[in-house]
Amino acid sequence: MPPRWPRKPDRKDPAYRKLDDRMNFATHVAVFAACNSGLWFFHNFKSASWEWLPWLTLGWLGVLLSHLLYIAAIADYSEQTPPKST
C-alpha cells in the first residue's frame, strides 16, 4: 500500500520533501536492481563476453551510493523561510 499524505502535498514542506526524496531513491534502487539483474542474467545465460558490464554496474552503483549520501547527509530538510524584502 503506497504511503498516504495527510495534507495537500507541497514541496516547501520539509517532511514532504524528505519523503519524496526517499521514494525517488527507492525507485532508483528498484530500477538499478531490475536492470542489472537482467543484464547479468543474460550475460551468464548466453556466456557473453560483455567487458563493459562490470563497469556499468560499478558506475551505476557509484551513482546510487552518491544519491544515498545526498539524501542521508547533504540534503537540508529544515523549514524554508522566504527571504525578507527591504
C-alpha positions as CSV (number, residue, x, y, z in Angstrom):
1,M,0.0,0.0,0.0
2,P,1.5,3.3,-1.0
3,P,2.1,6.0,1.6
4,R,-0.7,8.5,2.1
5,W,0.0,12.1,2.7
6,P,-2.5,13.6,5.2
7,R,-2.5,17.1,3.7
8,K,-2.1,18.8,0.3
9,P,1.4,17.9,-1.0
10,D,3.7,21.0,-1.1
11,R,7.4,20.9,-2.0
12,K,8.0,23.6,0.6
13,D,7.0,21.2,3.4
14,P,10.2,19.6,4.8
15,A,8.6,16.3,5.7
16,Y,7.1,16.0,2.2
17,R,10.5,16.8,0.6
18,K,12.2,14.2,2.7
19,L,9.5,11.5,1.9
20,D,9.6,12.5,-1.8
21,D,13.4,12.2,-1.9
22,R,13.3,8.8,-0.2
23,M,10.7,7.5,-2.6
24,N,12.7,8.7,-5.6
25,F,15.7,6.8,-4.1
26,A,13.7,3.7,-3.7
27,T,12.6,3.9,-7.3
28,H,16.3,4.4,-8.3
29,V,17.2,1.2,-6.3
30,A,14.4,-0.8,-8.0
31,V,15.4,0.3,-11.5
32,F,19.1,-0.5,-10.7
33,A,18.3,-3.9,-9.3
34,A,15.9,-4.8,-12.2
35,C,18.2,-3.7,-15.0
36,N,21.4,-5.1,-13.5
37,S,19.9,-8.4,-12.6
38,G,18.5,-8.8,-16.1
39,L,21.8,-7.8,-17.7
40,W,23.8,-10.2,-15.5
41,F,21.3,-13.0,-16.1
42,F,21.7,-12.8,-19.9
43,H,25.4,-12.3,-19.6
44,N,25.7,-15.6,-17.8
45,F,22.9,-17.4,-19.7
46,K,24.4,-16.6,-23.1
47,S,28.0,-16.9,-21.9
48,A,28.5,-13.5,-23.4
49,S,31.8,-11.6,-23.2
50,W,30.5,-8.2,-22.2
51,E,33.5,-6.5,-20.8
52,W,31.5,-3.3,-20.3
53,L,29.0,-4.9,-17.9
54,P,31.1,-4.8,-14.7
55,W,32.0,-1.1,-15.4
56,L,28.3,-0.2,-16.0
57,T,27.3,-1.9,-12.7
58,L,30.1,-0.3,-10.7
59,G,29.4,3.1,-12.2
60,W,25.7,2.9,-11.6
61,L,26.3,1.7,-8.1
62,G,28.6,4.7,-7.5
63,V,25.8,7.0,-8.7
64,L,23.3,5.1,-6.4
65,L,25.6,5.5,-3.4
66,S,26.1,9.2,-4.1
67,H,22.3,9.5,-4.3
68,L,22.1,7.8,-0.9
69,L,24.8,10.1,0.5
70,Y,22.9,13.1,-0.7
71,I,19.6,12.2,0.9
72,A,21.1,10.9,4.1
73,A,23.8,13.5,4.8
74,I,23.7,16.5,2.5
75,A,20.1,17.4,1.9
76,D,18.7,20.1,4.1
77,Y,15.1,19.3,5.1
78,S,14.7,22.2,7.5
79,E,11.8,24.7,7.2
80,Q,12.4,27.1,4.3
81,T,11.7,30.7,5.2
82,P,11.0,33.3,2.4
83,P,13.7,36.0,2.0
84,K,12.9,39.2,3.7
85,S,12.4,42.1,1.4
86,T,13.5,45.6,2.4
